[in-house]
Amino acid sequence: MNKYFSNNQSIQFIEFLKSFSDFKISPIGYSENHSPILLIQFGRGDYPVLMWSQMHGNEPTTTYGVKYLLEWIAVNSLSSSENYRDIQTIMSNIQVSIILQLNPDGALLYQRENFNGIDLNRDAQSLSQAESQILYQLHQQQAPALACNLHDQRTVFAAGVGGYPAAISFLAPAADKQRNVTPARAIAMHYIVEMSNHLNQFVPERISRYSDSFNRHCFGDTFTKLGTPTILFEAGFVPGDYQRYTAAQLIYRSLKFLLKTASTSPPTSGTDDTEQYRLIPENKVEYADLLLKNVKVKINDEVRHYQKLYVLLKEQMINQKIFFLPTVDQSDDFVYKKAHFTIDCSHRNPLESISNQNFIQILDADLSQFIQSHLTV
Ligand SMILES: [Zn+2]
C-alpha cells in the first residue's frame, strides 16, 4: 500500500459506489482551486451522522479507513451476503453523510493546508475558505446527531507516559475554555469509551486520547459548542507501518463499530462516561522515528559527533509516492525519549547533510536505503 490517496482515486472510488443503489452521491461545491467536493450518503434513519476526512491534505489514512467502511457496506448490501442484516439495521436506523476528501487540493499536493495555504481546521470561525464554508453549511443543514472529524497523527505519540506508540487516538473536543462536560460532549465521550473497549482486543495499551484544550477555531470544538456530539479520530502508528495500513484498518473497525452502536443503542441523555474516558491514557510526545547512536554528521564542512541523535522521518510526495527523509529538528530533538528503531553508526563514515537554522536533513544514500527497508511491516 502506498499511502498517497490521489484525487483520481477518490473520483474513481465514488464512481464505483454509484453502481450500488444504496449510495446517493451529490456535488456540494468546489474547493478553492475548483476541484469538486462530493457528498456520499446512505441510510434512511432519523439519526444523522456526518463524517469528513482529509481536511488536512497530507492525512490520507482515515480516507482509506472510510473507503474500507464503504466497501464493507457495498459488498454486504446484497441479501445473500454474510453481514446483510447488520447493513439493514444501519440503513434503517441512521443516515450517514460522508465527505471523503474535504481538502482535495491539499490532498493532491500532499500538504496540510488548502490551495491558499490555509489550515482548514483553524478556519471554523472566519470561514474564509470555500471548503470551510461547505462543511459549516452542511452541518447547519443536517443538524447531525453525531459528527466524525477524521485525521492522521504523527508517529511521535505514546499512549500515556512511558506507553507504547499510539495506534489510534480519540478526542471529545471541549465546548468551552473550562472544558465542561456538556451534554454533546458526554455523548462523544460515551462513543469513544465504547470504541476504545472494542479496539482493545486488537491493540491493547495502544489507544489514547488527544489533549482537550479548547480552540474555537477548530471545527470539532465549534460543532461541540453548537451542541453536536463530535469525535476527533487520529489514525496513529504501529512500529514499522509507515504506510499506515494497520492504522487505516483500525479506523475502519472503529467506524464500523460506531455505526453499529449508533444504529442499535445510541446513548440516551444523562449518559456519563467521564470517568472511563479519563482513564484512557493521554497522548505524550516521546518517540522519534529513528535513533542514531555514535554518529558523525558533516554539517557545513564541520563534522559533529553525537552519542545519541533523534531523527524524524519527514514525509515528501514525489510522483504520487511518499518518501521518508531523515531529518533532525534543531528545536525539539531533546523532547524524545526513545525511537521506533535504532541504528548504531560507530562504524559508519560521517553522514552528509544539508541544514539551516531549523533542521538538519541527512542525505546519506546508504542510510536512506537502510531506512526505506525498515518502513514496511
Ligand atoms: Zn489533521
Residues whose N, C-alpha, C, O or C-beta is under 5 A from the ligand:
A	BS01	ZN	H56 E59 H151 D152
